[in-house]
Amino acid sequence: MTPEPNKASRTRRTGGTVSAHELEWRMLGACRGLDPTIFYPDRDDEADVAKQVCAECSVQQTCLDYALTQREKAGVWGGATERDRRRILRQRRRTA
């Protein structure tokens, strides 16, 4: 899920700014311009619409990598819900 590149989305929780590379891939996201609430369902089983958008996105893997690196807690990013991302991180730790 790529939020609109406005002033708020350029600032991370840590107070730093998003790099030009991060803004570039966000501009290419299939989610750009869509209603953000699609990507923040109340329950994981309501994430199908968001996952369908992500499945057709050219920057899906970059978005997922970003969410995993930043430990995004909410929303669908790169086709993965919060639960999906936790599972991916656990699997990576096991194989490392």
PyMOL commands that set and color helices and strands:
alter all, ss='L'
color gray80, all
select helices_A, chain A and resi 8-10+20-27+36-39+44-46+48-55+60-70+82-95
alter helices_A, ss='H'
color red, helices_A
deselect
rebuild
show_as cartoon
